[in-house]
Amino acid sequence: MNITNIRTFLTVIQTKTISQAASLLYVSQSTVSSRLQQLEDEMGVVLIERKKGMRGVELTEKGKNFIPLAERWMLLSKETDYYSHNESEVLLTIAASDSLNTYLFPPLFHALLQNEEKLKLRICSPSAQVIYQMIDGYEADIGFVHFASRYVNIVTKPIMDEAMVLLCSSLGDWPDRPIAPEELDPSFEVNLRWSHEVEVWHDAHWDPSIRPYVKLETVSIIDVFFDNPRSWALCSNSVAIQLVHAQSNVKILQLTEEIPRRVCYQVTRKNQSAQSSASTEMFERYFDHFIESRSYISRIR
C-alpha cells in the first residue's frame, strides 16, 4: 500500500479540507484528490463522501474505521525505516517556534551533533498549528510550542518558562526608571505573538484596535525595526539577551508592571515509533543539561 497515499488521507482528516491538506503537503488539490482515489481503488471501498457543494470532508463509516489502521501503517513505516537505517544513522526531527530555533536552541543543537556521531538533525520552524499536525502525522519526533492545543493522539506538557521584558530602541531618549505601560505609544510597537497569556495582558494595557508600527510573524528580523528611536516591543528574555549581545539597536528596560511569563510546551505523539522514542529520549537528556546551564530559563517538571 502506497505510504504517500496514506499520509495524504491522514492529512486530509487532520485539516478537514482538501485545500488545506494540499497546502500542507505542497501539492495541488487535484493531486490530493487523485491520491485519495488511488487509495480507495486499492482498498475497494469509499473512504470520503464526495457531494456537490460540500466545503469540508465527510468520512464514510469505512473511512472512520480506516483511521486507526492508517495510523498504524504510518507507525509501521517509521519502524521499518528505523530498522533499515539503524546501523548507519539516527534522524531526529524537531519542530519548534522560530524564536527557540534561532535564539535559544542553537547551542543545544551543536552539543547534540558534536556528541552523537550517528545523529542527523532536521529542524523546522512552522506555526504552532503546523507543529501539532507534523507530530500527529509522524512528520516530526518532538515539537515545542507556546500556544497549547488538545489533540487526541498528542501529549502536551509544559517544560520551561521565561520572563518577558520590555525591549526599546537604544537610539531613543527613554527615562532612567521603570516605565509604565501607558507611557508607551502602541503606534510604535514592534508586535509579535508570544503566547496567549502575553496577548491577553497586552490587550488589557493597550487598545488592540490601534495598529502597531509593524506586526511580525517571525522574530528573526525583529531588530531591523529599532532604527526608529521610539520603537519598542514586548520580548522574551532569551531573545532580548541575544539581541543585546549582538549589539543591535536595542536595550532592555524595566516596566512598572510584570508581564506574564512565557510558557513553552513540549509535544510528542502518544504511540511513537521505536526510532522516534529513542531519538526523543536522547534529545531530552541533552535538553535537561542545557536548561540547567541557562539561568534565565526555568525548567518545569
N, C-alpha and C positions, 0 to 999 in steps of 0.2 A: 504494500500500500504506500502511495506517494506521501512522504512526510510533509512536503511543501503544501499539499492539498489539505492535510490535517491541520497544519499550523494556520492556514488560511481560514478554515472552518472555525477554529477556536478564537481567532482574532475577530471574526465577524460576530461571534457570540459575545465577546468582551465589549466591543464597541457598539453593538446593536444596530449598525447600519453598514451597508456595502461601501458607501463613500468613505466613511471614517476608517474602515478596515483597509481600503485601498491606499489611503493617505499614510497610515501607519506602516504598511508593508512596502510603500514606494512603488506601487504598480497601479495600473488603470483599473477602473471599476469593471470593465469588461473582462480583464484578466482574473479578478476575484470571482466573478460570476462563472467564468469558464472552469476555474479550479473547483468550485463547488459542484458544478455539473459533472466534472470528471470523477469526483469523489462519490457522488450519488450513483453515477453509472457503474462504477466499480463495485459498489456495495449492493446495487439493485434496489435501493429504497430512496424515498424523497425525504430529505433532512430539513429543508426550509421551504415554507409556503411562499409561493410567488403569485401575488394578487395585484391587479392593476390599482394604482393609487396608494399602495401601501408604502409608507415612509420608512419604517423600521423593519427589522426582520422578525419573523414569527416561526418558531420551530414546530415541526410536526412531533408526534409522540415518538417516532423513530429518532428524530433529531435530538430530543431531550434525553432519550436513553443512550444515545451515542456519545454524549459529552464526557462521562467518566471513562469510557473506552478510549476516546481520543486523547484525553489527558494521560492515561496510562501508556498509550502508544508513544506520546511525546517523551514521557519519562524513560521508556524502554530505549528509545532512540538515543537519548542522552547517555544512558548507561552503556549502550553498545559502543558509542563513540569514545566514552571514557576508557573502556577496557581495551579498545583497539589502539589507543594512543598513550596508555598509562605509563609505558616504559620510557617514552620519549619526552613528554611534556604534560603540564597541568595548566589548563586555561581557567582563569578567574575573570568573570565579567562583573564589573562594578558600575552601577548606575547611581549617580549622586548629583546633587544640585551643583550648579556652576560655581557658587561661592566656595563650596567644600573642595571640589576638584582643583580649583585654581589657587586658592589662598590657604587652605588648611592641610589637605591630604598629600601634596607632593612629597614631603619628607617620608611619609608612610609608604608611598608607592616605591620610592627609591630603596628603602630598607627591605621591602619585600623582594624586589628584583635582585638586590645585592646578595641576599642570604639564601634565596630559594632558586637553585640553578635550573630546575625544571619548570619554573613558573613562567607563564605568559599572561600578561595583563591585557584586558580590553576595558577601556574606560569611556563611559558615556555620560553626557550632561543634559538629559532631556528634562521636560517638566515633570512635576510630581505625578500627574495622572499617567503619563507615559511610563514612568518608572514602575508604577504599580502594574501596568499592563505587561511590561517586559518581565517582571518577576512572575506574574500569573501565567505568562505564555512560555516560560522556560528560556527566555532570551537573556536573562541576567541572573547571576547567582545571589547577589546581595545588593540591596538598594538603601539609599539614605535620603530621607525627605523631611520637610519642615511643615508639611500640610498632611495630617494623618487622615486616612480613609479606611473604610471597612471593606474587606474582600473576604469571601468565604474561605479561600484556599491560602490566604496570606497571614503571616504572623507579623504584627506591627508592635514594636516596643520602643519606648523612649530610652536612649542610650547616653545622651550627653546634652548639656545646655551651656549657654554662654551669655554674657551680658551684651546688651545693646547700648551703643554710645552715640553721642552727637558728633558728627563729622562736619567740619566747616572749612571754607577756603582759607588758606594761610595768608592770602592776599587781602583779606578783609580786616576791618577795624572792629574787632569783637571785644566786649567788656572783659576785664580781668576778674571775673567772678562767675558763679553758676548762672546760666541763662534760663529764664522762664520760657515755657513753650509759646506763650502769647507774644514774646519778643521776636519770634522767628516768622518771617514772611513766607507763607506757603507757596507764593508765586515764584519763589526762588529755590524751591526744594528739588533735589535730585531724588526721585521716588523709586523705590523697589518694593516688591512683595517679599517680606522677610518671613512672616508667619501669620497665622490667623490672629493670635493674641496681640501681636505688634500692630496689625492692621486696625483692630478694634480700639486699641489705645490711641493710635494715630488719629483716627476719625473722631475720637472724643475730644481731641485738643485742637484740631484744625478742620475747617469746613471741607468735607470731601468733594464738594461741588467746584471748588477752586482748582483749576488746572495747575499742576506743578510746572516748574521751569523745564524739566524733562522727566519723562517716565521711562524706566528701563526694564527690559525683560531679562537682561544678563548683567551681572555685577562686574564682569571683566573690563568694562570701559567706564566705570563709574568716575575714575579720577580725571577723565577727559573734560568734565564739565565744571571743574573747580577753578578754572581760569577767571570765572566771574567772582569778584570778591564777596558777593552776597550769597553765593551758593552754600547750601547746607544739605545734610542728609542724615537720616537715622541709619546706623550701620552696625553690623555685627562686629564684636570686638576683634575676632581673628582677622577679618578683612581690614579693619581700620589699622591694626598694628602693622600689617604687611605694607599698607599704603604709606604710612608714616616712615617706615624703614626704607622704603623705596624713594623717599624724598619727593613725593608728589606734592602738589599744591594744596595739601590738606593738613589739618591738625585736629586733635581730639579735644573737645571742650565738655564741660560739665553742664548737665541740666538740673534744674531745681526739683524735678520730679523723676522718679525712677521708671525707666521703660521696662516692660515685661521681658524676662529672659527668653532667648530663642531656643526652643527645644528641637533636638534632632531625633528622628525616629529611624530605627533600623527595620527594614522589611525583607523577609525571606519567605519562600514557599514552604507550606507545611510538609508536603511529601517531596523533599528534594531527592535528586538522583545521588548516587554514591559519590560521583565526581564533584557535584555541586556542594554536597555536605562536607566533603574533605577539604575543598578549597575554601569554603566559608569558615570552617574551624581554624584553618591556617591563618586566614585574614584576621579573625577575632583575637588570636594570640598576639599578633603584632599590634593590633589596634589598642588593646589594653595597655601595653607598654608605652605606646605612642601618646595616649591621652594622659597617662601619669606624668609625662615629661612636659606637659603644657599646662602651666599654672592658670592660664586664662580660660581653660575649658574644664567643666565639671562633669565627671562620669556619673551616670545614673544607673543604678543596679536594682 
